[in-house]
Amino acid sequence: MLTIGKLGQKTGTRVQTIRYYEEIGLMPEAERTEGGQRRYSDADFDRLSFIRHARQLGFPLEAIRELLSLSDHPDQSCHEADAIARRQLKQVEQRIARLNALKTELHRMIEECSGGHAADCRVLEVLRDHSECLTRHDDIGA
């Protein structure tokens, strides 16, 4: 059995995050000692590792909840897990496309800057007037 601190260390997860996952039902409520200290089993470690890895891959919490439910019922088809992963991949590809457009725009701004005075700075001109941009990127970093 692991304390919450040891579980956090072993999985690279903050204690507050583990408590949050318990609150929202991603993690089961921990067993408690007579003194009220949380204790976690190997199954809890495996579940938190699953959640942590899914978060690293960018899955939203609701998708993780669905994936955990599928994992908890191994006799079900993995079709739904595949669909969830495909949705996540599509979102990642869309983000990459938006970031590539942003990268292109920043490169262009920098290359067009003469390095002279601020009054003639192309970077500042483009930042002042969005119509100077060649790509749509108004939904990035807002």
C-alpha positions in Angstrom: 0.0 0.0 0.0 1.2 3.5 -0.9 0.6 6.8 0.8 -0.7 9.6 -1.4 2.8 11.2 -1.4 4.5 7.9 -2.5 1.8 7.4 -5.2 2.4 10.9 -6.4 6.2 10.4 -6.5 5.9 7.1 -8.4 3.6 8.5 -11.0 4.9 12.0 -11.2 1.5 13.4 -10.2 0.9 16.2 -7.6 -1.0 15.2 -4.5 -3.6 17.9 -5.2 -4.2 16.4 -8.6 -4.7 12.9 -7.1 -7.2 14.3 -4.7 -8.9 16.1 -7.6 -9.1 12.9 -9.6 -10.8 11.3 -6.6 -13.2 14.2 -6.3 -14.4 13.9 -9.9 -14.5 10.1 -9.9 -11.6 9.2 -12.1 -9.8 7.6 -9.2 -11.8 5.6 -6.6 -11.9 7.0 -3.1 -8.8 5.7 -1.3 -8.8 3.3 1.6 -8.0 5.1 4.8 -6.0 4.1 7.9 -7.5 4.5 11.3 -5.7 7.8 11.4 -7.4 8.9 8.2 -4.4 8.6 6.0 -5.1 7.6 2.4 -3.7 4.3 1.2 -3.4 3.2 -2.4 -3.1 -0.3 -3.9 -1.2 -1.5 -7.0 -4.5 -1.2 -8.9 -4.8 2.5 -7.9 -1.2 2.9 -9.1 -2.0 1.3 -12.4 -5.2 3.5 -12.8 -3.3 6.7 -12.0 -0.5 5.8 -14.4 -3.2 5.2 -17.1 -4.7 8.6 -16.4 -1.3 10.4 -16.3 -0.3 8.8 -19.6 -3.6 9.7 -21.2 -3.2 13.3 -20.0 0.3 13.5 -21.5 -1.2 12.4 -24.8 -3.6 15.4 -24.5 -6.8 13.4 -23.8 -9.4 15.6 -22.1 -10.7 14.3 -18.8 -14.1 13.2 -20.2 -12.4 11.1 -22.8 -10.2 9.6 -20.1 -13.4 8.8 -18.1 -14.7 6.9 -21.2 -11.4 5.1 -21.8 -11.3 4.1 -18.1 -14.8 2.7 -18.3 -13.8 0.7 -21.4 -10.7 -0.5 -19.5 -12.8 -1.5 -16.5 -15.0 -3.7 -18.8 -12.4 -5.7 -20.8 -15.1 -7.8 -22.6 -16.3 -4.8 -24.5 -15.2 -4.0 -28.1 -12.3 -1.7 -28.4 -14.1 0.1 -31.3 -15.1 3.0 -28.9 -11.5 3.4 -27.6 -10.3 3.5 -31.2 -12.9 6.2 -32.0 -11.8 8.3 -28.9 -8.1 8.0 -30.0 -9.0 9.0 -33.5 -10.9 12.1 -32.2 -7.8 13.0 -30.2 -5.5 12.5 -33.2 -7.7 14.8 -35.3 -7.6 17.5 -32.6 -3.8 17.2 -32.4 -3.5 17.5 -36.2 -5.7 20.6 -36.2 -3.6 22.2 -33.4 -0.4 21.4 -35.4 -1.8 23.0 -38.5 -2.7 26.1 -36.5 0.7 26.2 -34.9 2.4 25.7 -38.3 0.4 28.7 -39.6 1.5 30.7 -36.6 5.2 29.7 -37.1 5.0 30.7 -40.8 3.6 34.1 -39.9 6.2 34.7 -37.2 9.0 33.7 -39.5 7.7 36.1 -42.2 7.4 39.0 -39.7 10.9 38.5 -38.5 12.4 38.1 -42.0 10.6 41.3 -43.2 12.0 43.3 -40.3 14.9 45.5 -41.3 16.3 45.8 -37.8 16.3 49.6 -38.0 14.2 51.9 -35.8 11.0 50.9 -34.1 9.1 53.4 -36.2 9.9 51.2 -39.3 9.7 47.8 -37.6 7.8 45.3 -39.6 7.1 43.1 -36.5 5.4 46.1 -34.8 3.5 47.0 -38.0 2.0 43.5 -38.4 1.1 43.3 -34.7 -0.7 46.6 -35.0 -2.7 45.6 -38.1 -4.0 42.0 -38.3 -4.8 42.5 -42.0 -1.1 42.4 -42.7 -1.0 38.7 -41.7 -1.1 36.1 -44.4 -2.6 33.4 -42.2 -5.6 33.1 -39.9 -4.3 32.5 -36.3 -6.7 34.5 -34.1 -7.7 31.4 -32.2 -4.2 30.5 -31.1 -3.0 31.4 -27.6 -6.0 33.6 -26.8 
